[in-house]
Amino acid sequence: MDEKKKILEVKDLRVSFRTNEGIVKAVRGVSFDLYDGETLAIVGESGSGKSVSSRTIMGILAGNAIIEEGSILYRGQDLIKLKESQFHEIRGNQIGMIFQDPTSSLNPIMKVGKQITEGMIINGKRKINKYKALFHDENQLYENLVSSIKEVKTYYYFNLKKKKKIKRLKLDKKQIKNNLSLAKDEKNNLLQDIIENLAAVKGSSTTLTKSDRRAKLGVLKADLKVARKNLRLKRKEAKVIITQEYQGYKDAYVQECQAASEKIEKIKSEHLHQDLRSADLSKKEIELQEILAAKTQLVEQNTALRTFYVSRNCTVSNEEKNRTLLIQKQQIDEIDKQLKNARKEYKKLVKENDPDLIAAKKELADIKENYRRKIKVTLKEANEEALKIMNEVGIPEPEKRLNMYPFQFSGGMKQRIVIAIALTSTPEILICDEPTTALDVTIQAQILELLKTIKTQRKLSLIFITHNLGVVANMADRVAVMYAGKIVEYGLSEDIFYNAKHPYTWALLSSMPDLNSSDKLLTIPGTPPNMLYPPKGDAFAQRNKYALKIDFLEEPPSFKISDTHYAATWLLDPRSPKVSQPEVITNRIAEIKKTIELLKKVQANSLATSQLETPPVVTKKQKSSKSGPLKSEPKPSSGLDNPDIVMDTLHKYGKKRVK
C-alpha cells in the first residue's frame, strides 16, 4: 500500500444529528485511507454509520447534521471546509456516488437519456473549467487561509462560551452542596452529573488566549494578503492565456465557415444555372411554399379572431366563440401534419438530387459542432457519450432506451442507469452505497461483476458500503468493519476473512450462509445501541459472549496485529485470557480449502487426460514434409492452479460457485 498513491484520507471524523430527543452520535472518530485503484469495503449492520461517512465525503448530509471534528483530505484540500460552490466542482466530477435504491435515485417523469446527459452538460463548460484550472492551487491556498481565519475567530468565541459554561457549572455545584433540603443520594447524583459535564466541557477543546489569537490572526492575515495578490496575478495571466487560445480557435472557425459557406453557394448556383434539379424536387418546393403560406394565413385569421372576441364590440356568445376557435385549431393541426410530411419528402428528394449540397451542409454543421465542443459539451456530444456508457454498463439497444422513462425498466436495469449517470463525469473515486441491496441474488452478481469490470477499465478507486461480508468477499482489497459509529476492525481482505480478531467480525462471518449450510444460521443476539446515549466502554459488549469486565468500563484502543491489520478489542491485550476464533468459522475455512485442493487435483487429472486424448494437429507443412512424429497441442489450463483463483474461491463463502 505504501507504493500506491493515497487519494483520500479521512481523519477522526465525528458526525452527529440534532433530533427532538437529543443529539445522535452517528460517527465517532472514524479514520481510513483510500489508495489509487483499490476497493475499500465498509461493512456493518444498519445504523453503524457507514452511509453517514460516505455522505459526509460527498457533502450531502441532512440539514440537522453536525460535523463536530475531523477532516477529509482530497487533493490537498479539506472537503469539510469547502463552500457549496467549491464542492459542486468536486461532487460528481471527481467523486461519484451510486445510491442504494435506483428507483428513488431516478426522476420518474424525466427520460433516461436526459438524466444521463444532464450532468455532462451542466459540468461540461470546458472553457471556464480550463480557465479555473490555471489558478486552482492559488485559489485553494486563498480559500484555506480564509477558512483558517474564520476557524480561529470561531475557536476564540467558543472558548469564551466554554469559560462561561464552566463558571455556571461550578456555581451550580456550590449551590447543590449548600442545599440542605436535598437527600444524600439525590445530592450525590446531581453532583456526579455536574462533575461529568465539567470534564466534558473542559476536554472539548484546547484553550486559546487573547494574545495567542491575536498573534495567530496576524500571521494568517499577512499570508492572506500575499495569497490574494498572487491569486489576482494568476487570474490575469490565465485570462490572457485563455483569450489567446480561444481567439485562435475562433479565427480558424471563421475561416472554415466562410470556405464551407462559399462551397454551398457555389453548388447552389451551379444547380440553378445548369438546371440539375429534378421536376419532382421543384414541384415539392412549390408545394412546401404553398403549405407554409396557407398556415401563415390561418394563424393570422386566428389571431385577428381572438382579438375581435376580446373587444367590447363583440356580441358573439361564448359557446360560438369556443366552437369557432376549436375548428380553427383543428385546421391548424391538420396543416401542421401536412407541413411535416412535406418537409420529410422534400429532404428525401434533396438527398437524392443534391448529394453534394447535403455533404457541404454537413461539413458546415460539423465545423460549427467542433468549435462549440471546444467551449462546452454539446447536446450531440452528450448523447453520443451516453450511448457509449449505456453500452459499457450492459444496457441493450441504447438508442431506443435513451428515450424511455425509468418505470419502463427492471430493477437491475435501473441500477445500471444509475451507474451510467455516475460514470458520465469520469470520476476518480466512486462510492457505492449498498448498490445491490434492492436486487435479487442473480442481478446482484451481475452488478458486482459490472462494477469490477468498470473499475479495472477506468482505473477507479471504489468505496463499497454493505452490510453483507459475502458481497465484497471477492471484490475488496481492504475491509473496514464498523459498529456503533466506529471502525472496530480494519485490514486486508485476507486478514478479515481468514484471521478476524474482533468478536463482531466473527459474528458477521458466522451469520453468513455457505453451500454446506443445513442447520439454522447463527444470529447476532440483541440490537445495536441507541446512539442518543452512546454506551460506556466497548459498544458491542452487551451483545458479545466473549466480553470481559473491562469492556463495560473502558473503550478498547486499536491494537496492531500486523502492518495491515488492526482491531479494537480488549481480547488482544496481553493480559486478557486467550480466546480462539469460533469453531464454525475455522471449520468453514478448512472445508473450503479441502474443496480447493480437490478441485486442483481434478483439474490436473483432466489436463493429463486431455493431453493423451487430444488428436494430433496436422498442419499443411507437416502434411507435405511428413517428417518426424506429430505432436498434439494441450488444451489451455482452466486456471484452478492459479493462486488468485484459489483465493477468489476461498472468498466466495457460497455467494458464488467455483467455475
C-alpha positions as CSV (number, residue, x, y, z in Angstrom):
1,M,0.0,0.0,0.0
2,D,2.9,2.3,0.7
3,E,3.9,2.2,-3.0
4,K,0.4,3.3,-4.1
5,K,-0.7,6.9,-4.1
6,K,-3.1,8.0,-1.3
7,I,-6.0,9.9,-2.9
8,L,-8.4,10.2,0.1
9,E,-7.7,10.4,3.8
10,V,-10.4,10.6,6.5
11,K,-9.1,11.6,9.9
12,D,-11.0,11.3,13.2
13,L,-14.4,12.1,11.6
14,R,-17.2,12.8,14.1
15,V,-20.7,13.5,12.9
16,S,-23.9,13.9,15.0
17,F,-27.5,14.8,14.3
18,R,-29.9,17.1,16.1
19,T,-33.2,15.4,16.9
20,N,-36.2,16.2,19.1
21,E,-35.0,13.5,21.6
22,G,-31.4,14.9,21.6
23,I,-28.1,14.6,19.8
24,V,-27.5,11.3,18.0
25,K,-23.8,10.4,17.8
26,A,-23.7,8.7,14.3
27,V,-20.0,8.7,13.6
28,R,-17.5,8.7,16.4
29,G,-13.9,9.1,15.4
30,V,-13.6,7.2,12.0
31,S,-10.3,7.2,10.2
32,F,-9.3,5.4,7.0
33,D,-7.4,5.9,3.8
34,L,-8.2,5.2,0.1
35,Y,-5.4,4.4,-2.3
36,D,-5.3,4.8,-6.1
37,G,-7.0,1.9,-7.8
38,E,-8.1,0.0,-4.7
39,T,-11.5,-1.1,-3.4
40,L,-12.2,-0.3,0.2
41,A,-15.3,-2.1,1.7
42,I,-17.0,-0.6,4.7
43,V,-19.1,-3.3,6.4
44,G,-21.6,-3.2,9.3
45,E,-25.2,-3.5,10.4
46,S,-27.8,-0.8,9.6
47,G,-27.2,2.2,11.8
48,S,-23.4,1.7,12.2
49,G,-22.5,5.0,10.4
50,K,-21.4,3.6,7.0
51,S,-23.7,5.7,4.9
52,V,-23.3,8.8,7.1
53,S,-19.5,8.6,6.5
54,S,-19.9,8.3,2.7
55,R,-22.5,11.2,2.6
56,T,-20.0,13.4,4.5
57,I,-17.4,12.7,1.9
58,M,-20.0,13.7,-0.8
59,G,-21.1,16.8,1.2
60,I,-24.8,15.8,1.1
61,L,-25.6,15.4,4.8
62,A,-29.0,16.4,6.1
63,G,-29.6,19.9,7.4
64,N,-29.7,18.7,11.1
65,A,-26.2,17.2,10.8
66,I,-23.2,18.5,12.8
67,I,-19.6,17.7,11.8
68,E,-18.0,18.0,15.2
69,E,-14.4,17.1,14.4
70,G,-12.2,15.6,11.8
71,S,-11.0,16.2,8.3
72,I,-11.5,14.7,4.8
73,L,-8.4,15.4,2.7
74,Y,-8.7,15.1,-1.1
75,R,-6.0,16.6,-3.4
76,G,-4.6,18.7,-0.6
77,Q,-7.9,20.2,0.4
78,D,-10.2,19.6,3.4
79,L,-13.6,18.8,1.9
80,I,-15.3,19.7,5.2
81,K,-14.1,23.3,5.0
82,L,-15.3,23.8,1.4
83,K,-18.2,26.1,0.4
84,E,-21.1,24.6,-1.6
85,S,-20.0,26.3,-4.8
86,Q,-16.5,24.7,-4.4
87,F,-17.9,21.3,-3.5
88,H,-20.1,21.4,-6.6
89,E,-16.9,21.3,-8.7
90,I,-15.8,18.1,-7.0
91,R,-19.1,16.3,-6.4
92,G,-19.9,14.2,-9.4
93,N,-16.9,15.3,-11.4
94,Q,-14.2,13.8,-9.2
95,I,-16.1,11.8,-6.6
96,G,-19.2,10.0,-7.8
97,M,-21.8,8.0,-5.9
98,I,-24.2,5.1,-6.6
99,F,-27.1,5.1,-4.2
100,Q,-28.9,2.1,-2.6
101,D,-32.4,2.4,-4.3
102,P,-32.2,3.1,-8.0
103,T,-36.0,3.8,-8.2
104,S,-35.7,6.8,-5.8
105,S,-32.5,7.9,-7.4
106,L,-34.1,8.5,-10.8
107,N,-36.6,11.2,-11.8
108,P,-39.8,9.2,-12.8
109,I,-41.1,12.0,-15.2
110,M,-37.8,12.6,-17.0
111,K,-36.5,10.5,-19.8
112,V,-33.4,8.3,-19.1
113,G,-31.3,10.0,-21.8
114,K,-31.8,13.4,-20.3
115,Q,-30.9,12.2,-16.8
116,I,-27.7,10.6,-18.1
117,T,-26.6,13.7,-20.2
118,E,-27.7,16.3,-17.6
119,G,-24.5,16.2,-15.5
120,M,-22.3,16.2,-18.6
121,I,-24.0,19.4,-20.0
122,I,-24.1,21.2,-16.7
123,N,-20.4,20.4,-15.7
124,G,-19.0,20.4,-19.2
125,K,-18.1,24.1,-19.5
126,R,-14.7,23.4,-21.0
127,K,-13.5,27.0,-21.5
128,I,-14.5,28.0,-17.9
129,N,-13.0,24.8,-16.4
130,K,-9.8,25.3,-18.3
131,Y,-9.6,28.9,-17.1
132,K,-10.2,27.9,-13.4
133,A,-7.6,25.1,-13.6
134,L,-4.8,27.6,-14.4
135,F,-5.1,29.2,-10.9
136,H,-6.6,26.3,-8.9
137,D,-3.6,26.0,-6.5
138,E,-3.5,29.7,-5.7
139,N,-7.3,29.8,-5.3
140,Q,-7.2,26.8,-3.0
141,L,-4.5,28.4,-0.8
142,Y,-6.5,31.6,-0.5
143,E,-9.7,29.7,0.4
144,N,-7.8,27.6,3.0
145,L,-6.4,30.8,4.6
146,V,-9.9,32.4,4.7
147,S,-11.3,29.2,6.4
148,S,-8.4,29.2,8.9
149,I,-9.1,32.8,9.9
150,K,-12.7,32.1,10.4
151,E,-11.8,29.0,12.4
152,V,-9.5,30.9,14.8
153,K,-12.2,33.5,15.4
154,T,-14.9,30.9,16.0
155,Y,-12.5,29.0,18.2
156,Y,-11.9,32.0,20.4
157,Y,-15.6,32.8,20.8
158,F,-16.2,29.1,21.5
159,N,-13.7,29.2,24.3
160,L,-15.3,32.3,25.8
161,K,-18.6,30.4,25.9
162,K,-16.8,27.4,27.4
163,K,-15.4,29.6,30.2
164,K,-18.9,30.9,30.9
165,K,-20.3,27.4,31.0
166,I,-17.6,26.2,33.4
167,K,-18.3,29.1,35.6
168,R,-22.0,28.4,35.6
169,L,-21.5,24.6,36.4
170,K,-19.2,25.5,39.3
171,L,-21.8,27.8,40.7
172,D,-24.5,25.1,40.3
173,K,-22.1,22.7,42.1
174,K,-21.7,25.1,45.0
175,Q,-25.5,25.6,45.3
176,I,-26.2,21.9,45.4
177,K,-23.6,21.4,48.1
178,N,-25.2,24.1,50.2
179,N,-28.7,22.9,49.6
180,L,-29.8,21.1,52.9
181,S,-33.2,20.1,51.6
182,L,-31.8,17.5,49.2
183,A,-31.4,13.9,50.2
184,K,-27.9,12.5,50.3
185,D,-28.3,10.1,47.3
186,E,-30.0,12.8,45.2
187,K,-27.3,15.3,46.1
188,N,-24.6,12.8,45.1
189,N,-26.2,12.0,41.8
190,L,-26.6,15.7,40.9
191,L,-23.0,16.4,41.9
192,Q,-21.8,13.4,39.8
193,D,-23.7,14.7,36.7
194,I,-22.1,18.2,37.2
195,I,-18.6,16.7,37.6
196,E,-19.1,14.7,34.3
197,N,-20.4,17.8,32.5
198,L,-17.4,19.8,33.7
199,A,-15.0,17.1,32.5
200,A,-16.7,17.0,29.1
201,V,-16.6,20.8,28.7
202,K,-13.0,21.1,29.8
203,G,-11.9,18.4,27.4
204,S,-13.9,19.7,24.4
205,S,-11.1,21.9,23.0
206,T,-7.8,23.4,23.9
207,T,-7.9,27.0,25.2
208,L,-6.7,29.9,23.1
209,T,-5.7,33.0,24.9
210,K,-6.4,36.5,23.5
211,S,-2.7,37.2,22.8
212,D,-2.3,33.8,21.1
213,R,-5.4,34.5,19.0
214,R,-4.1,38.0,18.0
215,A,-0.7,36.6,17.0
216,K,-2.2,33.7,15.0
217,L,-4.6,36.0,13.2
218,G,-1.7,38.4,12.4
219,V,0.3,35.7,10.7
220,L,-2.8,34.3,8.8
221,K,-3.8,37.8,7.6
222,A,-0.3,38.5,6.4
223,D,-0.3,35.2,4.5
224,L,-3.8,36.0,3.2
225,K,-2.6,39.3,1.8
226,V,0.2,37.7,-0.2
227,A,-2.1,34.9,-1.3
228,R,-4.7,37.4,-2.6
229,K,-2.1,39.3,-4.6
230,N,-0.8,36.0,-6.1
231,L,-4.3,34.9,-7.0
232,R,-5.1,38.2,-8.8
233,L,-1.9,38.0,-10.8
234,K,-2.5,34.4,-11.7
235,R,-6.1,35.2,-12.7
236,K,-4.9,37.9,-15.1
237,E,-2.3,35.5,-16.6
238,A,-5.0,32.8,-17.0
239,K,-7.3,35.3,-18.7
240,V,-4.6,36.3,-21.2
241,I,-3.7,32.6,-22.0
242,I,-7.4,31.5,-22.5
243,T,-8.2,34.6,-24.6
244,Q,-5.3,34.0,-26.9
245,E,-6.0,30.3,-27.2
246,Y,-9.7,30.7,-27.9
247,Q,-9.1,33.6,-30.3
248,G,-7.0,31.2,-32.4
249,Y,-9.9,28.7,-32.3
250,K,-12.3,31.5,-33.4
251,D,-10.2,32.8,-36.3
252,A,-9.8,29.2,-37.6
253,Y,-13.5,28.6,-37.2
254,V,-14.5,31.8,-39.1
255,Q,-12.2,30.9,-42.0
256,E,-13.5,27.3,-42.2
257,C,-17.1,28.6,-42.0
258,Q,-16.5,31.1,-44.8
259,A,-14.9,28.4,-47.0
260,A,-17.8,26.0,-46.3
261,S,-20.5,28.7,-47.0
262,E,-18.8,29.6,-50.3
263,K,-18.8,26.0,-51.3
264,I,-22.6,25.7,-50.6
265,E,-23.3,28.9,-52.5
266,K,-21.2,27.6,-55.4
267,I,-23.1,24.3,-55.6
268,K,-26.5,26.1,-55.4
269,S,-25.6,28.5,-58.2
270,E,-24.3,25.6,-60.4
271,H,-27.6,23.7,-59.9
272,L,-29.6,26.8,-60.6
273,H,-27.8,27.6,-63.9
274,Q,-27.4,24.0,-65.1
275,D,-31.0,23.1,-64.2
276,L,-29.8,19.9,-62.5
277,R,-32.8,19.8,-60.1
278,S,-35.5,17.3,-61.0
279,A,-39.1,18.3,-61.8
280,D,-40.3,16.4,-58.6
281,L,-38.0,18.4,-56.4
282,S,-39.1,21.7,-58.0
283,K,-42.7,20.7,-57.6
284,K,-42.2,19.7,-54.0
285,E,-40.6,23.1,-53.3
286,I,-43.7,24.9,-54.7
287,E,-46.0,22.6,-52.6
288,L,-44.0,23.3,-49.5
289,Q,-44.2,27.1,-50.1
290,E,-48.0,26.8,-50.6
291,I,-48.5,24.9,-47.4
292,L,-46.4,27.5,-45.5
293,A,-48.4,30.3,-47.0
294,A,-51.7,28.6,-46.1
295,K,-50.5,28.1,-42.5
296,T,-49.5,31.7,-42.2
297,Q,-52.9,32.8,-43.4
298,L,-54.7,30.6,-40.9
299,V,-52.6,31.8,-38.0
300,E,-53.3,35.4,-38.9
301,Q,-57.0,34.8,-39.1
302,N,-56.9,33.0,-35.7
303,T,-55.1,36.0,-34.2
304,A,-57.5,38.5,-35.7
305,L,-60.5,36.5,-34.5
306,R,-59.1,36.2,-30.9
307,T,-58.5,40.0,-30.9
308,F,-62.1,40.6,-32.0
309,Y,-63.5,38.2,-29.4
310,V,-61.9,40.1,-26.5
311,S,-63.0,43.5,-27.8
312,R,-66.1,45.3,-26.4
313,N,-67.9,45.3,-29.8
314,C,-68.1,41.5,-29.9
315,T,-71.6,40.2,-29.4
316,V,-70.9,36.5,-30.1
317,S,-71.8,34.0,-27.4
318,N,-69.1,32.1,-25.5
319,E,-70.3,28.8,-26.9
320,E,-70.0,30.1,-30.5
321,K,-66.5,31.5,-29.7
322,N,-65.3,28.2,-28.4
323,R,-66.7,26.2,-31.3
324,T,-65.1,28.6,-33.9
325,L,-61.7,28.6,-32.2
326,L,-61.8,24.8,-31.9
327,I,-62.5,24.4,-35.6
328,Q,-59.6,26.7,-36.4
329,K,-57.3,24.8,-34.1
330,Q,-58.1,21.6,-35.8
331,Q,-57.4,23.2,-39.2
332,I,-54.0,24.5,-38.0
333,D,-53.1,21.0,-36.5
334,E,-54.1,19.4,-39.8
335,I,-51.9,21.7,-41.9
336,D,-49.0,21.2,-39.4
337,K,-49.2,17.4,-40.2
338,Q,-49.2,18.2,-43.9
339,L,-46.2,20.5,-43.5
340,K,-44.3,17.9,-41.5
341,N,-44.9,15.2,-44.2
342,A,-44.0,17.6,-47.0
343,R,-40.7,18.5,-45.3
344,K,-39.8,14.8,-44.9
345,E,-40.4,14.2,-48.6
346,Y,-38.5,17.3,-49.6
347,K,-35.4,16.3,-47.5
348,K,-35.6,12.8,-49.1
349,L,-35.7,14.3,-52.6
350,V,-32.8,16.7,-51.8
351,K,-30.7,13.8,-50.7
352,E,-31.4,12.0,-54.0
353,N,-30.9,15.1,-56.2
354,D,-28.3,17.2,-54.3
355,P,-25.8,14.8,-52.6
356,D,-23.0,17.4,-53.0
357,L,-25.2,20.1,-51.3
358,I,-26.1,17.8,-48.4
359,A,-22.4,16.8,-48.0
360,A,-21.4,20.5,-48.0
361,K,-24.1,21.4,-45.4
362,K,-23.0,18.5,-43.2
363,E,-19.4,19.7,-43.4
364,L,-20.5,23.2,-42.2
365,A,-22.6,21.7,-39.4
366,D,-19.5,19.6,-38.3
367,I,-17.3,22.7,-38.3
368,K,-19.8,24.5,-36.0
369,E,-20.2,21.5,-33.8
370,N,-16.4,21.0,-33.4
371,Y,-16.0,24.7,-32.4
372,R,-18.8,24.5,-29.9
373,R,-17.2,21.4,-28.4
374,K,-14.1,23.4,-27.6
375,I,-16.2,25.7,-25.4
376,K,-18.6,23.3,-23.8
377,V,-20.1,19.8,-24.0
378,T,-22.8,20.0,-26.7
379,L,-26.1,18.1,-26.6
380,K,-25.0,15.9,-29.6
381,E,-21.7,15.1,-27.9
382,A,-23.5,14.3,-24.6
383,N,-25.9,11.9,-26.4
384,E,-23.0,10.1,-28.2
385,E,-21.2,9.7,-24.8
386,A,-24.5,8.5,-23.2
387,L,-24.8,5.8,-25.8
388,K,-21.2,4.6,-25.2
389,I,-21.7,4.5,-21.5
390,M,-25.0,2.7,-21.7
391,N,-23.3,0.0,-23.9
392,E,-20.4,-0.1,-21.4
393,V,-22.8,-0.9,-18.4
394,G,-24.7,-3.5,-20.4
395,I,-27.9,-1.8,-21.4
396,P,-29.1,-3.3,-24.7
397,E,-30.5,-1.2,-27.6
398,P,-29.2,2.1,-26.0
399,E,-30.6,4.2,-28.9
400,K,-34.1,3.0,-28.1
401,R,-33.7,3.1,-24.3
402,L,-32.4,6.7,-24.3
403,N,-36.0,7.9,-24.9
404,M,-37.7,5.7,-22.3
405,Y,-38.8,6.5,-18.8
406,P,-37.5,4.8,-15.6
407,F,-40.7,3.0,-14.9
408,Q,-40.2,1.1,-18.2
409,F,-37.0,-0.6,-16.8
410,S,-36.5,-3.5,-14.4
411,G,-34.7,-3.0,-11.0
412,G,-31.3,-4.3,-12.4
413,M,-31.6,-2.1,-15.5
414,K,-32.4,1.0,-13.3
415,Q,-29.2,0.3,-11.2
416,R,-27.2,0.1,-14.5
417,I,-28.7,3.5,-15.4
418,V,-27.6,4.9,-12.1
419,I,-24.1,3.6,-12.6
420,A,-24.1,5.1,-16.1
421,I,-25.1,8.5,-14.6
422,A,-22.2,8.2,-12.0
423,L,-19.7,7.5,-14.8
424,T,-20.6,10.3,-17.2
425,S,-18.3,12.8,-15.4
426,T,-15.4,10.2,-15.3
427,P,-14.9,10.4,-11.5
428,E,-11.7,9.4,-9.8
429,I,-13.5,7.9,-6.8
430,L,-16.8,6.0,-6.9
431,I,-18.7,5.5,-3.7
432,C,-21.2,2.5,-3.9
433,D,-23.7,2.8,-1.1
434,E,-25.3,-0.7,-0.9
435,P,-26.0,-0.8,-4.7
436,T,-27.2,-4.4,-4.7
437,T,-29.5,-4.4,-1.6
438,A,-32.7,-3.9,-3.5
439,L,-31.9,-6.6,-6.1
440,D,-32.2,-10.3,-6.3
441,V,-29.2,-12.6,-6.0
442,T,-28.7,-13.2,-9.7
443,I,-28.8,-9.5,-10.6
444,Q,-26.6,-8.8,-7.6
445,A,-23.9,-10.9,-9.1
446,Q,-24.2,-9.2,-12.5
447,I,-24.0,-5.7,-10.9
448,L,-20.9,-6.7,-8.8
449,E,-19.2,-8.1,-11.9
450,L,-20.0,-5.0,-13.8
451,L,-18.5,-2.8,-11.1
452,K,-15.3,-4.9,-11.1
453,T,-15.0,-4.6,-14.8
454,I,-15.7,-0.8,-14.8
455,K,-13.2,-0.3,-12.0
456,T,-10.4,-2.1,-14.0
457,Q,-11.2,-0.4,-17.3
458,R,-11.5,3.1,-15.9
459,K,-8.8,2.7,-13.1
460,L,-11.2,3.9,-10.5
461,S,-10.9,3.8,-6.7
462,L,-14.0,2.3,-5.0
463,I,-15.6,2.7,-1.6
464,F,-18.1,-0.1,-1.3
465,I,-20.6,0.1,1.5
466,T,-22.6,-3.0,2.5
467,H,-24.0,-5.0,5.5
468,N,-23.1,-8.3,3.8
469,L,-19.5,-9.5,4.0
470,G,-20.2,-12.1,1.3
471,V,-21.0,-9.4,-1.2
472,V,-17.5,-7.9,-1.0
473,A,-15.5,-11.2,-0.4
474,N,-14.3,-11.4,-4.0
475,M,-14.2,-7.7,-4.6
476,A,-12.5,-5.7,-1.8
477,D,-8.7,-5.1,-1.3
478,R,-9.3,-3.9,2.2
479,V,-12.2,-4.1,4.6
480,A,-13.3,-1.8,7.5
481,V,-15.8,-3.3,9.9
482,M,-18.0,-0.6,11.5
483,Y,-20.1,-0.8,14.6
484,A,-21.9,2.0,16.6
485,G,-20.1,4.8,14.6
486,K,-16.6,3.3,15.0
487,I,-14.3,1.1,12.9
488,V,-13.7,-1.9,15.1
489,E,-11.5,-3.9,12.7
490,Y,-9.5,-2.8,9.7
491,G,-7.3,-4.8,7.4
492,L,-6.7,-6.5,4.1
493,S,-9.4,-8.7,2.7
494,E,-7.4,-11.8,3.7
495,D,-6.9,-10.5,7.2
496,I,-10.6,-10.0,7.8
497,F,-11.9,-13.3,6.2
498,Y,-9.2,-15.7,7.4
499,N,-7.7,-14.1,10.5
500,A,-10.5,-11.9,12.0
501,K,-9.9,-10.9,15.6
502,H,-12.9,-8.8,16.7
503,P,-16.0,-10.6,18.1
504,Y,-18.3,-8.5,15.9
505,T,-16.4,-9.6,12.8
506,W,-16.7,-13.2,14.0
507,A,-20.4,-12.7,14.4
508,L,-20.8,-11.3,10.9
509,L,-18.8,-14.2,9.4
510,S,-20.8,-16.8,11.4
511,S,-24.1,-15.5,10.2
512,M,-23.2,-15.9,6.5
513,P,-24.6,-18.9,4.7
514,D,-22.5,-21.2,2.5
515,L,-23.2,-24.2,0.2
516,N,-22.9,-26.7,3.1
517,S,-25.3,-24.8,5.5
518,S,-28.0,-27.2,6.6
519,D,-28.8,-26.0,10.1
520,K,-30.3,-22.8,11.2
521,L,-28.0,-19.8,10.6
522,L,-26.3,-18.2,13.6
523,T,-27.6,-14.7,14.5
524,I,-26.2,-11.8,16.5
525,P,-28.1,-11.5,19.7
526,G,-29.6,-8.2,20.8
527,T,-29.8,-5.0,18.8
528,P,-27.3,-2.1,18.1
529,P,-27.2,0.5,20.9
530,N,-29.2,3.7,20.8
531,M,-26.7,6.4,19.8
532,L,-28.6,9.1,21.6
533,Y,-26.9,7.5,24.7
534,P,-23.6,6.1,23.5
535,P,-22.6,3.1,25.7
536,K,-19.7,3.3,28.1
537,G,-16.8,1.1,27.2
538,D,-17.0,-1.2,24.2
539,A,-20.2,-0.6,22.3
540,F,-20.5,-4.3,21.4
541,A,-20.1,-5.6,24.9
542,Q,-23.8,-6.1,25.6
543,R,-24.1,-8.5,22.6
544,N,-20.7,-10.1,22.9
545,K,-20.5,-13.5,24.6
546,Y,-16.7,-13.1,24.9
547,A,-17.0,-9.7,26.7
548,L,-14.6,-9.1,29.6
549,K,-15.4,-6.9,32.7
550,I,-13.2,-4.1,31.3
551,D,-15.4,-4.0,28.1
552,F,-18.2,-2.5,30.2
553,L,-15.9,0.1,31.7
554,E,-13.4,1.4,29.1
555,E,-13.4,1.7,25.4
556,P,-10.7,-0.5,23.9
557,P,-7.8,1.1,21.9
558,S,-6.9,-0.1,18.4
559,F,-4.4,-3.0,18.7
560,K,-1.9,-3.6,15.9
561,I,-2.0,-7.2,14.7
562,S,0.2,-6.7,11.6
563,D,1.3,-3.7,9.4
564,T,-2.1,-4.0,7.6
565,H,-4.4,-5.4,10.3
566,Y,-5.9,-3.6,13.3
567,A,-8.7,-4.4,15.7
568,A,-10.2,-2.6,18.7
569,T,-10.9,-5.3,21.2
570,W,-9.6,-6.0,24.8
571,L,-9.2,-9.7,23.7
572,L,-5.9,-8.6,22.1
573,D,-4.5,-7.2,25.3
574,P,-1.6,-9.4,26.5
575,R,-3.3,-9.5,30.0
576,S,-6.6,-10.9,28.6
577,P,-7.5,-14.6,28.5
578,K,-6.8,-16.4,25.2
579,V,-9.9,-16.7,23.0
580,S,-9.8,-18.5,19.7
581,Q,-11.7,-17.9,16.6
582,P,-15.2,-19.6,16.7
583,E,-15.2,-23.2,15.5
584,V,-17.8,-22.6,12.8
585,I,-15.5,-20.1,11.0
586,T,-12.4,-22.3,11.4
587,N,-14.3,-25.4,10.1
588,R,-15.8,-23.4,7.1
589,I,-12.3,-22.2,6.0
590,A,-10.9,-25.7,6.4
591,E,-13.7,-27.2,4.3
592,I,-13.3,-24.6,1.5
593,K,-9.5,-25.3,1.5
594,K,-10.2,-29.0,1.1
595,T,-12.6,-28.3,-1.8
596,I,-10.0,-26.2,-3.5
597,E,-7.3,-28.9,-3.1
598,L,-9.8,-31.4,-4.6
599,L,-10.6,-29.1,-7.5
600,K,-6.9,-28.7,-8.2
601,K,-6.4,-32.4,-8.3
602,V,-9.4,-32.9,-10.6
603,Q,-8.1,-30.1,-12.9
604,A,-4.6,-31.7,-13.0
605,N,-6.1,-35.1,-13.9
606,S,-8.4,-33.7,-16.6
607,L,-5.4,-31.8,-18.1
608,A,-3.3,-35.0,-18.2
609,T,-6.2,-36.9,-19.8
610,S,-6.8,-34.2,-22.4
611,Q,-3.2,-34.3,-23.4
612,L,-3.5,-38.1,-24.1
613,E,-6.8,-38.0,-25.8
614,T,-6.4,-34.8,-27.9
615,P,-6.0,-35.8,-31.6
616,P,-2.8,-34.6,-33.3
617,V,-3.0,-31.2,-35.0
618,V,-1.7,-31.6,-38.6
619,T,-0.5,-28.5,-40.4
620,K,-0.1,-28.2,-44.2
621,K,3.6,-28.0,-43.7
622,Q,3.7,-31.3,-41.7
623,K,1.5,-33.0,-44.4
624,S,3.8,-32.1,-47.2
625,S,7.1,-32.9,-45.3
626,K,5.9,-36.0,-43.4
627,S,9.0,-35.7,-41.3
628,G,9.0,-36.8,-37.6
629,P,6.2,-37.7,-35.3
630,L,3.3,-35.3,-34.9
631,K,2.7,-33.6,-31.5
632,S,-0.7,-32.9,-30.0
633,E,-1.3,-29.5,-28.5
634,P,-2.6,-29.4,-24.9
635,K,-5.8,-27.6,-24.1
636,P,-5.5,-24.3,-22.2
637,S,-5.5,-24.5,-18.4
638,S,-8.8,-23.8,-16.7
639,G,-6.9,-21.7,-14.2
640,L,-7.7,-23.6,-11.0
641,D,-4.0,-23.9,-10.3
642,N,-3.7,-20.1,-10.3
643,P,-3.3,-18.8,-6.7
644,D,-5.6,-15.8,-7.5
645,I,-8.4,-18.1,-8.5
646,V,-7.8,-20.2,-5.4
647,M,-8.0,-17.1,-3.2
648,D,-11.2,-15.9,-5.1
649,T,-12.9,-19.3,-4.4
650,L,-12.0,-19.0,-0.7
651,H,-13.5,-15.6,-0.6
652,K,-16.8,-16.6,-2.1
653,Y,-18.3,-18.3,1.0
654,G,-21.2,-19.7,-1.0
655,K,-22.2,-16.5,-2.7
656,K,-20.7,-17.6,-6.0
657,R,-19.9,-21.0,-7.3
658,V,-16.4,-22.1,-8.3
659,K,-16.1,-22.1,-12.0
